[in-house]
Amino acid sequence: MDQRERRRARYVGASIEKQLGALPVIADYCHRLDLADIIDRACPIRDLAHLTHGQVIEALVANRLTSPAPLVRVTEWAREHAVEEVFGADPELLNDDRIGRALDAIAPELDRIVGSVGAQAISVFGLDTSQLHWDMTSISLYGAYEQIDADHPAPKFGHPKDRRLDLKQIQAGLAATGDGGVPVFHRAYDGGAGEVAQVVGAMTELQKMAKPQEFLLIGDSKLVSYTNVSAMIDAGVGFIAPASKAYTPAARLAALDLDSATQVDYVAQRDTSKPAAARGRWHVSEDTMTLAGKRKRDPVLTLRRVFVHSTARAHAAATARAKKLDRARDDLDRLARGLGSRHYPDEKAVTARVAAIAAARRVTAYLRTETGTDPATGKPTLRWWFDQAALDAETATDGWYALLTNLPATVAAAEILRRYKGQEVVERRYSTIKGPLAVAPMFLKNNRRIAALITVICLALLIFCLIERQLRLAIAPQTTLDGLYVGRPAKPTGRLVFEALARLRLIPATGGQPPGIPRPSPLQTRLLDLLGVDPTKPR
């Protein structure tokens, strides 16, 4: 046989391998959370059914974690992945109609399901719920959604975080533990719901599952209102939240003295690899403020107000201001050169352009102008300058912000800052939903299914975060794992874990032979061992 013959390709049968990926890990964590049984107890189905609602939702959770794309063609995904072998669900049964019926079934029981699964996660994984972080976000929707089920959150136009004002939205609230950022509670809200009004309801639900019930709730400025603060004090719940401008005007921040503030022993995660001189520094000082209710009989509440100064924040503010001033100068100089042209023929046109520049460059607070008409030429005139006093007043506030809390004086101001710094965890979890777990766009028929799908996605996020947390605990006191990021040591994240396991394959059972798994790589073997999952043993 000559060389060309040896190089010739030949036709072969199609590969029978299926993608296994992280499915065994997902199935194991679903089992630990008792997910399917919790759903089936809340939403029982006839004994003759081929799949229970719990099985369908488990499959959807796995779909969200392994194929984060718009919820379409789930049957094809299940055929390509080892869904039948791992979850016992026939791919042909995971059609659009069956998925829709499962979402319809769980929609009326979402509060019960979310509470039970959250409590199970806290108990089984030993989550510390003494500190919980709360935040809300918007989720844009494609579709008109004109027929609304009044029992479920309604899509509405609002103020979306992604600035898609042309789309309706649903809002979602998420509470994550300070211990690993695990989202133990979530809820969907109307697209136009005010964030302030949802705090008490969320706090009440968290008290049902948290141990101890007197936990610390950390959120954004929407956490603070007289009603919310009064309810948290009455319930014995501590809180920390940034103060809005209504509670801390700029003049109060400008009057603060950095030299008299106390430096905090805190290093931001982004600065850990930097030399000490290059790291950001934080200082704190404090006073008290009062919060009055609308009614005369409402008791006046006294809160601690902790002022925080961040050198990194001050540098960022100064840099941003310099850039917008430079851009405004360029625009104004260009305008001055064009005075009397067809674009700016008169004073009215010049005034309109100045206003547009001030708004676009955000320099209205310190841009001063004088416009007129030259009597000799009839052309418009313009004189402009930046008010140095206004600039100095703003510069004095650079780096400063305030935190409000009802924690006792025994908790030092520096410790209040350290605890608040964990708030970024819930914001990071929202980016996970909108990134790796792909919340949007949503293509659903009604708002009932939207609410149910948000729960599916948040259950997937719960498992995603539990896997991340468990792996980090398993390698402690080390913080990185060899080979996790392009062959280099890296801090384990859920995304890196799922990417590393994605290449696992399964050969289905054929001719009396049991299914087989090609031997995992050393990294995959280590990950499975650390997570306590044996992919060869069905759950």
C-alpha positions as CSV (number, residue, x, y, z in Angstrom):
1,M,0.0,0.0,0.0
2,D,1.5,3.3,-1.0
3,Q,1.7,6.4,1.2
4,R,-1.4,8.1,-0.4
5,E,-3.5,5.0,0.4
6,R,-2.5,5.2,4.0
7,R,-3.4,8.8,4.2
8,R,-6.9,8.4,2.7
9,A,-9.8,9.0,5.1
10,R,-12.6,6.5,5.5
11,Y,-16.2,6.8,6.3
12,V,-17.1,5.7,9.9
13,G,-20.2,5.6,12.0
14,A,-21.3,8.7,13.9
15,S,-19.8,9.1,17.4
16,I,-22.1,7.8,20.1
17,E,-20.5,9.8,22.8
18,K,-22.6,12.2,24.8
19,Q,-21.5,15.3,26.7
20,L,-21.4,14.5,30.4
21,G,-19.7,17.6,31.6
22,A,-20.7,18.7,35.1
23,L,-24.1,16.8,35.0
24,P,-23.0,14.3,37.7
25,V,-22.0,17.2,40.0
26,I,-25.3,19.1,39.3
27,A,-27.3,15.9,40.0
28,D,-25.5,15.3,43.2
29,Y,-26.1,18.8,44.5
30,C,-29.8,18.6,43.4
31,H,-30.0,15.5,45.5
32,R,-28.4,17.1,48.5
33,L,-30.8,20.0,48.2
34,D,-33.8,17.5,47.9
35,L,-34.8,19.7,45.0
36,A,-37.0,17.3,43.1
37,D,-38.8,15.9,46.2
38,I,-39.4,19.4,47.5
39,I,-41.0,20.4,44.2
40,D,-43.0,17.2,44.0
41,R,-44.4,17.6,47.5
42,A,-45.5,21.1,46.6
43,C,-46.8,20.2,43.1
44,P,-47.8,16.5,43.1
45,I,-48.6,14.8,39.8
46,R,-50.5,11.7,38.7
47,D,-48.7,8.4,39.2
48,L,-49.0,7.6,35.5
49,A,-46.9,10.6,34.5
50,H,-43.5,9.7,32.9
51,L,-41.8,12.7,34.5
52,T,-42.6,14.5,37.7
53,H,-42.5,18.3,37.8
54,G,-39.4,17.9,40.1
55,Q,-37.6,15.9,37.4
56,V,-38.4,18.5,34.7
57,I,-37.2,21.4,36.9
58,E,-34.0,19.5,37.8
59,A,-33.3,19.0,34.0
60,L,-34.0,22.8,33.4
61,V,-31.5,23.7,36.2
62,A,-28.9,21.5,34.5
63,N,-29.7,23.1,31.2
64,R,-29.2,26.6,32.6
65,L,-25.8,25.5,34.1
66,T,-24.5,23.7,31.0
67,S,-26.1,25.5,28.1
68,P,-26.8,29.1,29.2
69,A,-28.6,30.3,26.1
70,P,-32.2,31.3,25.6
71,L,-34.6,28.6,26.7
72,V,-35.1,26.8,23.3
73,R,-34.6,23.3,21.9
74,V,-34.2,21.7,25.4
75,T,-34.9,18.3,23.8
76,E,-31.9,18.6,21.5
77,W,-29.7,19.7,24.4
78,A,-30.9,16.6,26.4
79,R,-30.1,14.3,23.5
80,E,-26.6,15.6,23.2
81,H,-26.0,15.5,26.9
82,A,-26.2,12.5,29.2
83,V,-29.4,13.7,30.7
84,E,-31.2,10.4,30.5
85,E,-28.3,8.5,32.1
86,V,-27.7,11.0,34.9
87,F,-31.2,12.3,35.7
88,G,-33.3,9.5,34.3
89,A,-35.3,11.8,32.0
90,D,-36.1,10.8,28.5
91,P,-35.0,13.7,26.2
92,E,-38.1,13.3,24.1
93,L,-40.2,14.1,27.1
94,L,-38.5,17.4,27.7
95,N,-40.5,19.1,25.0
96,D,-41.8,22.7,25.1
97,D,-45.2,21.6,26.2
98,R,-44.0,19.6,29.1
99,I,-41.6,22.3,30.2
100,G,-44.4,24.9,30.0
101,R,-46.7,22.7,32.2
102,A,-43.9,22.3,34.8
103,L,-43.4,26.0,34.9
104,D,-47.1,26.6,35.2
105,A,-47.3,24.0,38.0
106,I,-44.6,25.5,40.2
107,A,-45.6,29.1,39.7
108,P,-48.2,29.2,42.5
109,E,-45.8,27.4,44.9
110,L,-42.7,29.5,44.4
111,D,-42.5,30.9,47.9
112,R,-42.8,27.5,49.4
113,I,-40.2,26.0,47.1
114,V,-37.7,28.8,47.5
115,G,-38.1,28.8,51.3
116,S,-37.7,25.0,51.6
117,V,-34.7,24.8,49.2
118,G,-33.0,27.7,50.9
119,A,-33.5,26.2,54.4
120,Q,-32.2,22.8,53.1
121,A,-29.1,24.5,51.6
122,I,-28.4,26.3,55.0
123,S,-28.8,23.0,56.9
124,V,-27.0,20.6,54.7
125,F,-24.0,22.8,53.7
126,G,-23.7,24.5,57.1
127,L,-24.1,28.0,55.7
128,D,-23.5,30.9,58.1
129,T,-26.5,33.2,57.8
130,S,-25.5,35.7,60.5
131,Q,-24.8,38.2,57.6
132,L,-27.0,38.4,54.5
133,H,-26.7,40.7,51.6
134,W,-29.8,42.0,49.7
135,D,-30.1,43.7,46.4
136,M,-32.5,44.0,43.4
137,T,-32.0,44.1,39.7
138,S,-34.0,44.4,36.5
139,I,-34.4,41.8,33.8
140,S,-35.4,43.0,30.4
141,L,-38.0,41.0,28.5
142,Y,-38.8,40.6,24.8
143,G,-42.5,40.6,24.1
144,A,-45.6,42.6,24.8
145,Y,-47.1,40.5,27.6
146,E,-50.5,42.2,27.4
147,Q,-52.4,39.4,29.2
148,I,-51.2,39.5,32.8
149,D,-51.9,36.9,35.5
150,A,-52.7,39.1,38.5
151,D,-51.2,36.5,40.9
152,H,-47.7,36.9,39.5
153,P,-45.3,39.8,38.9
154,A,-46.3,41.9,35.9
155,P,-43.8,43.0,33.2
156,K,-43.8,46.8,33.0
157,F,-41.7,49.6,31.6
158,G,-39.4,51.1,34.2
159,H,-35.8,52.1,34.8
160,P,-33.8,49.0,33.7
161,K,-30.2,48.6,34.7
162,D,-29.3,47.7,31.1
163,R,-30.9,51.0,29.9
164,R,-33.2,49.1,27.4
165,L,-36.1,51.6,27.8
166,D,-37.8,50.0,24.8
167,L,-38.3,46.7,26.7
168,K,-40.6,45.8,29.5
169,Q,-38.9,44.4,32.6
170,I,-39.3,42.2,35.7
171,Q,-37.4,42.8,38.8
172,A,-35.7,40.2,40.9
173,G,-34.4,40.4,44.5
174,L,-31.6,38.2,45.8
175,A,-30.3,37.6,49.3
176,A,-26.8,36.0,49.5
177,T,-24.9,34.8,52.5
178,G,-21.7,36.5,53.6
179,D,-20.4,33.0,53.8
180,G,-19.5,32.3,50.2
181,G,-22.0,34.5,48.6
182,V,-24.6,31.8,48.3
183,P,-28.1,33.0,47.2
184,V,-30.4,31.3,49.7
185,F,-33.5,33.5,48.9
186,H,-34.9,35.2,45.8
187,R,-38.2,36.6,44.6
188,A,-39.5,38.2,41.5
189,Y,-41.4,41.6,41.5
190,D,-43.4,43.7,39.2
191,G,-41.4,45.6,36.6
192,G,-42.4,48.9,38.2
193,A,-42.1,47.8,41.9
194,G,-40.2,50.2,44.1
195,E,-37.1,48.7,45.7
196,V,-37.7,50.4,49.1
197,A,-41.1,48.7,49.5
198,Q,-39.7,45.2,49.2
199,V,-37.3,45.2,52.1
200,V,-39.6,44.3,54.9
201,G,-41.1,41.3,53.0
202,A,-37.7,40.0,52.2
203,M,-36.5,40.4,55.7
204,T,-39.6,38.5,57.0
205,E,-38.9,35.6,54.7
206,L,-35.2,35.5,55.6
207,Q,-36.1,35.3,59.3
208,K,-38.0,32.1,58.6
209,M,-34.9,30.3,57.3
210,A,-31.9,32.1,58.9
211,K,-30.2,30.9,62.0
212,P,-30.0,32.9,64.1
213,Q,-33.0,34.9,63.2
214,E,-31.3,38.1,64.5
215,F,-29.0,38.5,61.5
216,L,-27.3,41.4,59.9
217,L,-28.9,42.6,56.7
218,I,-26.6,44.6,54.3
219,G,-28.0,46.3,51.2
220,D,-27.9,49.5,49.1
221,S,-29.4,52.9,49.9
222,K,-32.9,51.6,49.0
223,L,-32.7,49.7,52.3
224,V,-33.2,52.9,54.3
225,S,-36.6,54.4,54.9
226,Y,-38.4,55.1,58.1
227,T,-40.7,52.1,57.6
228,N,-37.9,49.7,56.8
229,V,-35.6,50.8,59.6
230,S,-38.4,50.7,62.1
231,A,-39.4,47.2,61.0
232,M,-35.8,46.0,61.3
233,I,-35.3,47.5,64.7
234,D,-38.6,45.9,65.9
235,A,-37.5,42.5,64.5
236,G,-34.1,42.7,66.1
237,V,-32.4,42.7,62.7
238,G,-29.2,44.8,62.3
239,F,-28.5,46.6,59.1
240,I,-25.8,48.5,57.2
241,A,-26.6,50.5,54.1
242,P,-25.0,53.5,52.3
243,A,-26.7,56.8,53.0
244,S,-28.4,58.6,50.1
245,K,-27.9,62.3,49.5
246,A,-31.1,62.9,51.4
247,Y,-29.5,61.7,54.6
248,T,-25.9,63.0,53.9
249,P,-25.8,66.2,51.8
250,A,-22.6,67.1,49.9
251,A,-21.9,70.0,52.3
252,R,-21.7,67.6,55.2
253,L,-19.2,65.4,53.4
254,A,-17.1,68.4,52.3
255,A,-16.8,69.5,56.0
256,L,-15.2,66.2,57.0
257,D,-11.5,66.2,58.1
258,L,-9.5,63.3,56.8
259,D,-6.6,64.0,59.3
260,S,-8.9,63.3,62.3
261,A,-10.4,60.1,60.8
262,T,-9.2,56.7,61.8
263,Q,-7.4,54.5,59.3
264,V,-8.9,51.1,58.8
265,D,-6.8,47.9,58.6
266,Y,-8.4,46.6,55.4
267,V,-7.0,45.6,52.0
268,A,-9.3,45.3,49.0
269,Q,-9.1,42.0,47.1
270,R,-7.9,43.9,43.9
271,D,-5.0,45.3,45.9
272,T,-3.7,42.1,47.5
273,S,-0.9,41.6,44.9
274,K,0.2,45.3,45.0
275,P,3.0,46.7,47.2
276,A,1.7,48.3,50.4
277,A,2.4,51.9,49.1
278,A,0.2,51.3,46.0
279,R,-2.8,49.9,47.9
280,G,-6.0,51.9,48.5
281,R,-6.5,53.2,52.1
282,W,-9.7,53.7,54.1
283,H,-10.4,56.0,56.9
284,V,-13.6,56.3,59.1
285,S,-15.2,58.7,61.4
286,E,-18.8,58.8,62.7
287,D,-21.7,60.8,64.2
288,T,-25.4,60.1,64.6
289,M,-28.5,61.2,62.8
290,T,-32.2,60.9,63.4
291,L,-35.0,59.5,61.2
292,A,-38.5,60.8,61.7
293,G,-41.7,59.2,60.5
294,K,-44.6,60.9,58.6
295,R,-46.9,60.9,61.6
296,K,-46.4,62.9,64.8
297,R,-46.8,59.8,67.0
298,D,-44.0,58.0,65.1
299,P,-41.0,57.7,67.4
300,V,-37.8,59.4,66.2
301,L,-35.1,56.8,65.3
302,T,-31.5,57.5,66.0
303,L,-28.9,55.8,63.7
304,R,-25.1,55.7,63.6
305,R,-23.6,57.4,60.5
306,V,-20.2,56.2,59.6
307,F,-18.2,58.4,57.2
308,V,-15.8,56.5,55.0
309,H,-13.0,57.9,52.9
310,S,-11.4,55.7,50.2
311,T,-8.2,56.9,48.4
312,A,-9.1,54.8,45.4
313,R,-12.5,56.3,45.2
314,A,-11.0,59.8,45.6
315,H,-8.5,59.2,42.8
316,A,-11.3,57.8,40.5
317,A,-13.5,60.9,41.2
318,A,-10.7,63.3,40.4
319,T,-9.8,61.4,37.2
320,A,-13.4,61.3,36.0
321,R,-13.8,65.0,36.7
322,A,-10.6,66.0,34.9
323,K,-11.8,64.0,31.8
324,K,-15.2,65.5,31.7
325,L,-13.8,69.0,32.1
326,D,-11.3,68.4,29.3
327,R,-14.1,67.2,27.0
328,A,-16.3,70.1,27.9
329,R,-13.4,72.5,27.1
330,D,-13.0,70.9,23.7
331,D,-16.7,71.2,22.9
332,L,-16.8,74.8,24.1
333,D,-13.7,75.8,22.2
334,R,-15.2,74.2,19.1
335,L,-18.4,76.2,19.7
336,A,-16.5,79.4,20.1
337,R,-14.7,78.9,16.8
338,G,-18.0,78.4,15.1
339,L,-19.8,81.4,16.4
340,G,-21.7,83.1,13.6
341,S,-21.6,80.1,11.3
342,R,-24.8,78.5,9.9
343,H,-24.8,76.1,12.9
344,Y,-24.7,78.9,15.5
345,P,-26.1,82.0,13.7
346,D,-27.5,83.7,16.8
347,E,-27.5,83.9,20.6
348,K,-30.4,81.4,20.9
349,A,-28.6,78.7,19.0
350,V,-25.4,79.3,21.1
351,T,-27.4,79.1,24.4
352,A,-29.0,75.9,23.3
353,R,-25.7,74.3,22.4
354,V,-24.1,75.4,25.7
355,A,-26.9,73.7,27.6
356,A,-26.5,70.5,25.5
357,I,-22.7,70.5,26.2
358,A,-23.2,71.1,30.0
359,A,-25.7,68.2,30.2
360,A,-23.8,65.8,28.0
361,R,-20.5,66.4,29.8
362,R,-22.2,66.7,33.3
363,V,-20.6,70.0,34.1
364,T,-23.8,72.0,34.8
365,A,-22.9,72.5,38.4
366,Y,-19.8,74.5,37.7
367,L,-20.0,75.8,34.1
368,R,-20.7,79.5,33.9
369,T,-21.4,81.4,30.7
370,E,-22.3,84.8,29.3
371,T,-23.8,85.0,25.8
372,G,-24.8,88.1,23.7
373,T,-24.6,89.7,20.3
374,D,-21.8,91.8,19.0
375,P,-23.4,95.1,17.9
376,A,-20.8,95.7,15.3
377,T,-21.0,92.4,13.4
378,G,-24.3,91.0,14.6
379,K,-22.6,87.7,15.5
380,P,-23.3,85.9,18.7
381,T,-20.7,86.1,21.5
382,L,-19.8,83.6,24.2
383,R,-17.7,83.8,27.3
384,W,-17.4,80.8,29.5
385,W,-15.5,79.6,32.6
386,F,-15.6,77.0,35.3
387,D,-16.6,78.2,38.8
388,Q,-13.6,77.4,40.9
389,A,-15.5,77.6,44.2
390,A,-18.0,75.0,42.9
391,L,-15.1,72.8,41.8
392,D,-13.4,73.1,45.2
393,A,-16.6,72.2,47.0
394,E,-17.0,69.1,44.9
395,T,-13.3,68.2,45.2
396,A,-13.7,68.3,49.0
397,T,-16.2,65.4,48.9
398,D,-13.9,63.2,46.7
399,G,-13.6,59.7,48.3
400,W,-16.2,60.3,51.0
401,Y,-19.4,58.4,51.5
402,A,-21.5,57.5,54.5
403,L,-23.0,54.3,55.9
404,L,-26.0,54.1,58.1
405,T,-26.5,51.4,60.7
406,N,-28.4,50.4,63.8
407,L,-25.6,48.3,65.2
408,P,-24.6,49.1,68.8
409,A,-21.5,51.2,69.6
410,T,-19.7,48.1,70.7
411,V,-19.2,47.4,67.0
412,A,-16.4,49.7,65.9
413,A,-16.8,52.0,62.8
414,A,-13.9,50.1,61.1
415,E,-15.8,46.8,61.6
416,I,-18.9,48.3,60.1
417,L,-16.9,49.2,56.9
418,R,-15.4,45.7,56.8
419,R,-18.8,44.0,57.0
420,Y,-20.3,46.4,54.4
421,K,-17.5,45.5,51.9
422,G,-19.0,42.1,51.5
423,Q,-22.0,43.7,49.6
424,E,-20.2,43.3,46.3
425,V,-20.9,39.6,46.5
426,V,-24.6,39.9,45.6
427,E,-23.7,42.3,42.8
428,R,-21.3,39.7,41.5
429,R,-24.0,37.0,41.7
430,Y,-26.3,39.2,39.5
431,S,-23.5,39.4,36.9
432,T,-23.3,35.6,37.0
433,I,-27.1,35.4,36.3
434,K,-26.8,37.9,33.4
435,G,-23.5,36.4,32.1
436,P,-22.8,32.6,32.5
437,L,-26.4,31.8,33.4
438,A,-27.9,34.1,30.7
439,V,-31.2,35.4,32.1
440,A,-31.9,37.6,29.1
441,P,-33.4,37.6,26.6
442,M,-36.4,35.7,28.0
443,F,-38.9,34.3,25.4
444,L,-42.0,33.2,27.4
445,K,-45.7,33.3,26.9
446,N,-46.9,34.8,30.1
447,N,-45.8,36.4,33.4
448,R,-46.6,33.2,35.3
449,R,-43.9,31.3,33.5
450,I,-41.5,34.3,33.7
451,A,-41.7,34.1,37.5
452,A,-41.2,30.3,37.5
453,L,-38.2,30.6,35.1
454,I,-36.6,33.2,37.4
455,T,-36.8,30.6,40.2
456,V,-35.2,28.0,37.9
457,I,-32.4,30.3,37.1
458,C,-31.9,31.3,40.8
459,L,-31.9,27.6,41.8
460,A,-29.2,27.0,39.2
461,L,-27.3,30.0,40.6
462,L,-27.6,28.5,44.1
463,I,-26.0,25.2,42.9
464,F,-23.4,27.2,41.0
465,C,-22.4,29.1,44.1
466,L,-22.5,26.0,46.4
467,I,-20.1,24.2,44.1
468,E,-17.7,27.2,44.2
469,R,-17.9,27.5,48.0
470,Q,-17.4,23.8,48.6
471,L,-14.4,23.6,46.4
472,R,-12.8,26.6,48.1
473,L,-13.4,25.0,51.5
474,A,-12.0,21.7,50.3
475,I,-8.6,23.3,49.3
476,A,-8.3,25.6,52.4
477,P,-6.1,27.0,53.6
478,Q,-4.9,27.3,50.0
479,T,-6.8,29.8,47.9
480,T,-5.8,28.6,44.4
481,L,-5.9,25.3,42.5
482,D,-3.2,24.2,40.1
483,G,-4.1,24.0,36.4
484,L,-7.6,25.6,36.7
485,Y,-6.9,28.6,34.5
486,V,-5.1,27.8,31.2
487,G,-2.7,25.5,33.0
488,R,-1.9,28.0,35.8
489,P,-3.0,28.2,39.4
490,A,-6.2,30.1,39.9
491,K,-8.8,30.9,42.6
492,P,-11.6,28.4,42.0
493,T,-14.8,30.1,40.6
494,G,-18.0,28.4,39.5
495,R,-17.3,29.3,35.9
496,L,-13.8,27.8,35.9
497,V,-15.0,24.6,37.5
498,F,-17.8,24.2,34.9
499,E,-15.4,24.9,32.1
500,A,-12.9,22.3,33.4
501,L,-15.6,19.6,33.7
502,A,-17.3,20.5,30.4
503,R,-15.0,18.1,28.4
504,L,-16.1,15.0,30.3
505,R,-17.9,12.5,28.0
506,L,-20.1,9.4,28.4
507,I,-20.5,6.4,26.1
508,P,-24.1,5.2,26.4
509,A,-24.9,1.6,27.1
510,T,-24.9,-0.6,24.0
511,G,-25.2,-4.4,23.3
512,G,-25.5,-5.3,27.0
513,Q,-22.5,-3.2,27.9
514,P,-23.0,-0.6,30.7
515,P,-22.4,3.1,29.9
516,G,-18.7,4.1,30.1
517,I,-16.9,7.3,30.9
518,P,-13.5,7.9,29.2
519,R,-11.0,8.4,32.0
520,P,-11.0,12.1,33.2
521,S,-7.9,14.2,33.2
522,P,-6.0,14.7,36.4
523,L,-7.6,18.1,36.9
524,Q,-11.1,16.7,36.4
525,T,-10.3,13.8,38.7
526,R,-9.1,16.2,41.4
527,L,-12.2,18.5,41.1
528,L,-14.6,15.5,41.3
529,D,-12.7,14.2,44.4
530,L,-12.7,17.6,46.1
531,L,-16.5,18.0,45.4
532,G,-17.1,14.4,46.7
533,V,-18.8,13.2,43.4
534,D,-18.2,9.9,41.7
535,P,-19.6,10.2,38.1
536,T,-19.6,6.4,37.7
537,K,-22.2,5.9,40.4
538,P,-25.7,7.2,39.7
539,R,-27.2,9.1,42.6
